[in-house]
């Protein structure tokens, strides 16, 4: 926990950016009955019945200090999907960085081994050297700031029925571009000292 909080307190370093990443499953839902449009004094009404067209996954990378995020919609959440997501992140958006400090949870796909599932050994080794992983403690994924960004995505963009992955990609891309243009960020205030006070029972007594 203190490792993550110390990372968040450090100043912006374009050569070693701090990027929080996570994934979110998305259902593809299609209306069976056309909704009734809203009128003055009456909200939009839709039938509780819908058609489920499968699922997909949103991969999200969020850099708080620059107010920038990058989202990819993929059909699955495998090691190969994770590896391609990070390759796109480093080669397209951070080609000049010395390393990228990644904050993520302990999902079994979140390792350098995923690169070797997706690419030849030489390429996998190159990519593995590009990232410096920082893992949130188990049962403490709230320490990953991207969880707040995912909550905003869910409430502002994914809070309705979207029937196809193509439609979902367009909606998410529009949301991503708007947030990036506004440089929307997070005012993170929880520090190591706050943790030592609030979670005092987990620290041994100093003698």
N, C-alpha and C positions, 0 to 999 in steps of 0.2 A: 504493500500500500504506500509506504513512504517513498519508495522508488518512483512510483507513478506521480505522486504529489510533488516530489522534487523536480521531476521532468516538466510538469506544468508550470512551475515557478520560474523556469529559466527563460531568458530573453530570446527573441526571435533570431534564428540562425539559418539563413537560406542554404547554407552548405550542409546543415544537419536538421532539416525540418522535422517537427513532431506531428505525426499524422495518426489519427485514431480511425480504426476500421472495424466494421462489423457487417453482418448480413441480416436480412429480414425476409421471411417467406411472404409471398403474396398470393392470394387466391384470385383466379380469373372468373368473374361472375357476370352472367348475362341476364338481362331482364327477360322474363317470359311474357309479361303484360306491360304495355307501354304505360309509364308513370303519368299521373295527372299533374299538369303543370301548376305551379303555385299561382295564386291570385291574391289580390289585396285582402289581407285579413285571414288568408288560408294558406298554409304551407304546402309545399309539394308533397304529393302522396304516391307511394309506390307499393306494389303488392309484395307480400312477404315471400312469395314463391320466386325462385330464380333457378337458372341453369348453371351448374358448375362446369367450367371449361378447363379445369386443371389448375396447376400452380406454377409459380416461377420464384425467383429469388432476386432481391435487390442487394447488391454489394455497394457499400457506402464507405468512402474515405473522406475524412473531415480534418482540415487544418485550422484550428481555432485562431491562431495569431494573425492569419491573413484573411480569415472569414471566407475560406474557399472550401468547396466540397466537389466530389466527383462520384457519380453513381453509374453503375452498370447493371442492367437487367439481364439475368441469365436464366436458362431453363432449369438448371440444377445448381446444387451447392456442393460440388465435389472438390477433391484436391486439385484436379486439373483446372476447374473453374477459378479456384482461388489463385492458382499459380498464374494464369493468364491475366487475371485482374491486377495482380501486383506487377506483372511485366508491363502492362499498359501504363500503370501508375508511374513507374520509375522511368521508362524509356520515353514516354510522351510528355509527362508533366514535370519530372524532376531529373532531366538528363545531366544537369551540371552539379547536382548534389553529391557530396562525398559519401554520404550514407543517409538513409531515411529511418528515423526512429519511429517504429510502429508500436502503437498501443492497441492491444487486442486481448480477447479472452483465451481460454485454454481449449478451445475446440480442436479436435484431433487433426483437422486440415490445416491448422495455423502453424505450420512448421516448414523449415527449408526442404524437408523431404517431399513436399508437394511439387517443388520445381522438378525433381527427378522423375515424378510421375508424368510430367507434361512435356519435358524438353530433353534433348540430348545432354549428356553429362557436362560437357563444356559450357553450354548455355545455362544449365541449372546451377553450376558452380559460380558463374558470373553473377547471376541474379541473387544467389544466396549471400554473396558478399555485399550486396547493395543495401541490405536491411539489417537494422539493429532492433531486435524484438524486446518489448517490455510487456509482460503479461499481468493482467489484473488478477488479484487473489480469487480463488474459488469462492463462489457465492457473493462476489463483490463486483459484478459487472457494471454496477452503477458508477464506478470510478472511471469508466470509459466515457468520455464526453460525447462520443458519437451516439450514445443512447439517447441523449437529448435531441440531437439532430434527427434521429430516426423517429422520435415521437412527433416532432414537427412535420416530418414527411407524412406520417400516418394520418395526422389530423388535418393537414392542409391539402393533401393531394390524393391519398389513398382511401379517403373516408367515403367512398361511393363505389358502385359496381362498375368495374371495368372488364369488358368481355374477352379481350385478346391481349397477347403479349406485345404486339405491335402498338396497339393503342396505349398500353401501359408505358411503354418506352417513350412515346411522344409526350405523354402527360408528365412523366418524371423529368424528362429533359427540359421541358418548359419551366418546371418548378426549380430545378437545379440552376438554370441560367438566371432566373429572377433572383434567387437567393445570393448567387455569386455577384450579380450586378449591385445588389444592395450591401454586399460584404457583411451579411448577417453572421453574427458570432455569438459566443457564450461568455458571460461574465462569471467565470469560475472563481469562487472565493474560499473554497475549502482547502486549507493548507496543512502542512505537517504539524504545526503547533495546534491547530484546531483539532486534528486527529488525536494528538497526545492528550488533550483535555477531554474531549468527548468520549474517546475510547480508552480512558485511563486504566480500566480494569484489565485490559489486555497487555499492559506493560508491567514488567516486574518493578517492584519498589526500588528506588535508588537508595543505596545505603552510603 
